[in-house]
Amino acid sequence: MPKKFVLLLSGGGLFLAFILFSYLVHKNLFTQFDFDTTVRLQDDVSRRFDAFFSFLSDVGKFEVMTLVLAAFFAVTRKWLAGLAAFILFGGFHLIELYGKFFVNHPPPPHFMLRTENIVNFPQFYVSSDFSYPSGHAGRAGFISVILLVFIINHKKLSRNAKIILCGLIICYDLLMGVSRVYLGEHWSTDVIGGAILGSAFGLMAGAVLLIEKKKKTKNQ
């Protein structure tokens, strides 16, 4: 089966998994798990990391990630894939907002919040009563999957270069997820749900990236 179809099917499967997981979160089946994970992280990780994780929080904001996405497609000149990616990126945020208004999942209490204000700039923000899913984790997953698809299928990169780059991207995703929980911004299930949703849409965008790449290869 062609890679693009595998990516599309995988993206669709992950989206269905997100719907199921969202239902379970809405039913409050992971409340104790969420609380225990946050307490354990905040107890075991030194407060010296507050600034570092807060910086990651700024890096993962909507405005910054939008610029990263635009820069990537501008540099690679994958215009069709770029258009599809921005449509899917917008779709991700619409579903994120839906979740934050309708999935009954209040955020961590204020006494758990550890975020420091590292960078000050205007940002896109919509106030909501609930915290599911995490936009930061979703954006990280979305862009990371696109980058992973691009790197893995890049013919000019050596195997070692691909391993190193993919490893760095995965480390970034893990740190972003940990930062959301450690800072008290989100519960673990918010991060998991956001990562699943973002990755699902990222796989779909990655499929379009491969389609455009194949067309350009044929035309050369």
Protein Blocks (a to p, Z undefined) as FASTA:
>chain_A
ZZklmmmmmmmmmmmmmmmmmmmmmnopmmmmmmmmmmmmmmmpcfklmmmmmmmmmmmp
mklmmmmmmmmmmmnopaklmmmmmmmmmmmmmmmmmmmmmmccddddfklpcbdcfbgc
dddddddfbfbdcfklmmmmmmmmmmmmmmmmpmkbcfklmmmmmmmmmmmmmmmmmmmm
mnomacfklmmmmmmmmmmmmmmmmmmmmmmmmmmmmmZZ
